[in-house]
Amino acid sequence: MSDGGIFRDEFPITERLNYLNNCSLTPMPRRAQAALDEYARLWSEWGGRAWYSHWMNELEALRADFATVLGADTDEIALQPGVSTALVAVASAIDYSERDTVVVADIDFPTDGHVFLAREHQGLKVRFVHSPDGVSVPLEAFAEAIDERTALVCTGHVYYASGALQDVAALARIAHAKGALLLVDAYQSIGAFPFDVHASGVDFLAGGTLKWLMGGPGMAFLYVRRELSPRLRPTALGWWSQTDPFSFDVQHLALPDTARRFEYGTPSVPTAYAARAGLSLLREVGIDRVRASHKRLSQGLVDGALSHGLRVRCPTDAERRTSIVTIVHPDPHRAVDALRARGVIVDSRPGVVRFSPHFFNTADEIDAAVTAMVEVSAARV
Ligand SMILES: Cc1ncc(COP(=O)(O)O)c(C=O)c1O
């Protein structure tokens, strides 16, 4: 009997396609459609009054939902339009006068470097730690790069192009021992692994709902460790970062001691509705079931690919990897198109075709994807 994915009815796309591109964008769950319909109804029927009757509560409930996923407290969460803006807020709050360097890995997502490179003209230095295999970065390499000039380390919890998991708790200990702070880009991990942000010891952690949280584009979050918020003064901010935005005091800044000081302006409300729907689905499925399905399905891809002589550029051990499997191909764009023609939806990154199954996928879909990839590789398309 085949391994049937769970909560498959939530995803109408599975009726038509073998959808294996969830680390890019999980398809819309039915309940997100319903939540967006509800948002539209409120906007239409209540107009501006919806802010006070519903939407402010919805935004606070979303902060609480994010906090629950992370094991954080609600006032350690700032809503953000994206991970890039979350990183900009943190970058703007750090004092670089005594420590002028930020450490980033050379396999990190581009925004993790760009946000700091943009400050080089102000004297900030960005030091890139080299990944020896393009898959992961040894902790020793970070330990060597972090010194008394390091203000901040910014790196991924899971590296986006290989799926490799970084031990951010160990990294936090290394950074802190040298007096540096740690900012984790967790876009590719939150919603895929059980994680307790307090236990990890990280200082800042950013993620969003596009991928494993199943809430679509346009909503993200920033966690700021409780003790840090009162000490840091972001310069990238807006009226929603004030203690009481509705005092409408243009002449003074009054920042709360919480992560709210890292918010900007009016958060996007429709995306908050979709985000809460995705998070409610994650709660129902349960993070342990998500992780178990990821290990099983991604291992099926790794084993299938290797048994047909294909090369992977991701950890082969499921414990060291999220549900991302990257298979080497000389022309990944064309391979992605050829796979799409066979009903298999994946994505590419330089040199690789990237597969990312979620809990709703089945073992049969994994087998079909391997067969299609073998054909595409043999045909050199
Ligand atoms: C690891 C990682 N960080 C950051 C981003 C981009 O975040 P945003 O577009 O919200 O700035 C992505 C994704 O697309 C990502 O995979």
The ligand as an ORCA input file, in Angstrom:
! r2SCAN-3c Opt
* xyz 0 1
  C      16.635     31.553      3.951
  C      15.855     32.682      3.334
  N      15.991     33.926      3.829
  C      15.303     34.961      3.323
  C      14.443     34.783      2.266
  C      13.730     35.985      1.680
  O      12.923     36.611      2.588
  P      12.087     37.909      2.212
  O      11.756     37.831      0.751
  O      10.892     37.839      3.095
  O      12.929     39.087      2.517
  C      14.276     33.500      1.730
  C      13.377     33.234      0.642
  O      12.882     33.227     -0.171
  C      15.009     32.433      2.274
  O      14.900     31.187      1.764
*
